Amino acid sequence: METAIIIVFLVISVILTIIVMMQEGKEGGLTSSVSGSTETYWSKNKGKSKEAILMKVTIVLGIIFVGLALFLSSKFI
């Protein structure tokens, strides 16, 4: 049982790493906060874009990763 959980943990960590690497960096930094934000078609439809899907998958996998890490470090195994 422990071996199967460790394998799942390793697979999730590799997938999580790949998904984080696929995400685009945040642009602008301080200059975008000074100059203000302009609304574009892409900013209006953020929920349906590839970036939004990658972010949601990253959050879910991150929660599973932390949960498995806590489970593996506990004495329940």
Secondary structure, 3 states (H helix, E strand, C coil): CHHHHHHHHHHHHHHHHHHHHHCCCCCCCHHHHHHCCCCCHHHHCHHHCHHHHHHHHHHHHHHHHHHHHHHHHCCCC
